């Protein structure tokens, strides 16, 4: 395993996976882990607090630094108070902006229908609050403290996987979405490189070709592949209803393009 990739993985494993961007890296914990490996200070994880700053200092054999302060009080485990978002549902207009903004898919709802937040999954990252046009989202205290490190690691792994799934779905959607994208522009190339050593990253970020090694895709290639797959699915659906020679020819061409891109 590449030593730099291994270091990034070890750093990322210590981060809480809230994907909140408070460290200055809007697109998640992994980009901050990469930046730390390249020399950035390792005390900027606000939700991790002093325990994470100290753990990173020990891992990297660097001097301990005072963790970036949170606006919330410190809990008995040394980390800032955990928060959860809730929606005042009678005020929700169903705009769906908060759904796209949530990095761990903790919000459910549909256009022009009331939304709800699955509080057990919410990390309190606050990313859903700015895009809400009617300001109907509040934060409440979550007094639950994980009793041991095993449960903490399990929670972090779950959040990481949920974020990867969120990336996959959002990359697919934005190829044909109308209007602005609320979330950050994901560094797809970084996730593709990381996924070469970690099979938890979604397939859209890396393609495996039978017995060939994994092929890393840059951001532009990933987007183009997503567009081709979307066109293929649309044509297949149309042809299932009514056969059309021209559409079938176009479908064959698109499948050839897709196979060619994946074989590069």
N, C-alpha and C positions, 0 to 999 in steps of 0.2 A: 504494500500500500504506500502511495506517495506520502512522504513524511509531513509535508505541508497540509495535505488533505486530512491526515490523521490528527494533526494538531488542531485544525479547525473543528473537526468532529468532537474532540475532547473538550474544547472550549464551549462549543454549542451544547454539549451534554450538561454543562453546569448552568446554562442560562434558563430562565423559567418558562420560555416559549410563550409568553403573552403576546408577542409580535406587536407590541404597543408603539414602538418607534421613539420612546422617550430618550433613548440613547443617542438619537440623531440619525439612526438608520431606519427610515420609514418603511422599508420593505422586509422587516423582520429580524429575528435573532441571528440567523445564519450570516447575513452580511456584516453584522457587528462582530460575530465570531471571526470572520475572515479579516476584518480590519484590526482586531486585537492581535491576531497572529502576525500581522504586518507591522505592529508597533503601537497601535492606538492604546490609550490608557484603558485599563480593565475595570474601572470603578463607575461606569456610567449607566449600569443597569439599575434603574430606579426601583422596579418591583422586587428585584433580587436583594437589594439593600446590602448591608455590610457582610452578611454571610456569603453572598455570591462574590463580592469584591475580594474577600479574603481567600475564598477557594480558588479564584482565578489567579491571584497573586502567588499562591502556593504552587499551582500547576505550572505557571510560567517562570517560577523562581524570580519574581520581581518584588520590590518593596510593597508593603501593604499601603493602600491609599484609602482615605475616607470616602465612603460611597456617596454618590450624588443623593442629595436629600429629597425625600418625598414630601408632598403636601399633607400626607396622611400620617397619623401617629404610628410609632413602632410597636409591633406586637411582641409577645413573650419570646418568639423564636428569632427575634432580631430583624425581621423583615417588616416592611411597611404594612399597614392595615390592608387586608384584601377587600376589594370592592366588587359589587355586582351592579350591572345596569338593569333598570326596569323601565317598561314603557307605560305611560298613562294611556291605557288602551282606548278610553273613550275620546281622547284627543287625537289619536293616530289617524292620518288621512290615507294611509296605504301607498305611500310614494315609492317604497322599496329601496330608498337610498341607503338606509341603515343596513339592509341585508347584504348589499355589495361591500359595505365598509367593514363588516365584521370578519376578522381574519380567521376565526375558528368556526364559522357557520353556526353560531349560537342563536340566530334570529330566524324565526319562521313567519311566513305570511305571503300574500300575493298582492298584485297591483289593485289598488282601491279597496283593499280589505284590511282589517285590523291585523297588526303584527304583534308577536309576542317574543319575549326573550327567554330562552331556556337557561335559567339562572345557574343550574348545576354545571353548565358548560361555559358560562360567561367568565372571562378573565379580568373584567374591569378595566380593559385597555383604554376605554373612553373614545375609541375611534368612531363609534356610531353617533356620538353626540353632535359634532360640528355639521355633518350633512343633513341633519333633521331640520326641515324647513319650518316646523311648528314647535320646536323645542319641547317635545313631549317625553324626553328620556331623562331619567334621574339616576343617580348613583346612591346605593345603600351599602352599609357596612356588612361584610361577611366575616363573622367571628370564628369561622371554622379554621382550625390550624391542623395541618397534616401531622400526624403523630410520629411518623418515622420517615427515613430517607427512601425506603423502598416505595412507599406510596407516592412520595414526591416525584421520584423518577418515573413511575408509572403514569402519573398525571402529565408530566412533561412530554413523555413519548406520545401520549394520546393527543395532546395539543399540537405537537409537531406534525403528526399524521393528518390531523384535521386541517392544519394550515396548508400542507402539501395538496390535499384534496381541493381546498379552496382555490389555490393557485391554478390547478388543472382546469377547474370549471370556469374560472374567470378568464383564463387565456382562451378557452374555447368560445366563450360568450362574446368577448370584445371584438372578435372578427366581424360580427354582424350587429353589434349593439348600436343603437341610436342614442345620441346625447353623450354627456360627459361620463367618464369613468371615475368613480369616487375614490377607489383604492389607489395605492401607489403603483408606479410602473415597476413591475417585478424584474429583478436582474436574472432573467431566465438562463443566461449563459452560466452564471455562478451556480444555480441550482442543477444545471445539466452536468457541470464538472463535479459537483459534490455527489450527484447521483451515480456517477461511475463507480463510487466506492460504497454507496448506500442504497439498497434496493427499496427503501421506503418512499423514495421520490416518485411521483406519478409518471406513467408511461409517456405522457405528452412532453416531458422534459428530457427524456432519453429513450432511444429506440434500440431494441435488442433484435438482431437478425440471426436467427437459427444458430449456427455454430460460430458466427463471427463475433468479435468483441463488441461491446457496447459502443454506439456511435454518439458522440456528444454533439448536440445541436445548439447553434447560436440562437438568439432571440428571434431574428428575422426568419430563419428556417423553420422554427417552431410555429410561428404565426402562419407561414405559408402552408405548412402541413395541415394545420387546423382548418384553414380555408378549404383546402382540397377535400378533407374528410367531410366537412359540412356539405359541400356541393354533392359529394357522392351519396350521402344519406338522403339528401333532398331528391335526387334523381331516382334512387332506388324506391323511395316512397311513391313517387309519381308513376314509375313503371309498374309498380305492384297494382295500381288501379287501372292503368291503360297503357298498352304497349305502344311504343313510338320508336321507329327506326333511328331517327336523328338523335333522340335522347339516349338510346342504347349505345350508339356510336360514341357520343360524348362521354358516357359513363365508362366505356372501355378506355378512352383516352385518359380520363382522370385517374383511373386505376393504374394505368401505365406510369403516369406522372408520379403518383404516390409511391409505387414500387421503386421507381428510379431515384426519388429523393431519399427513401429509406436505405437504399443500397449504396449511397454515396460514402 
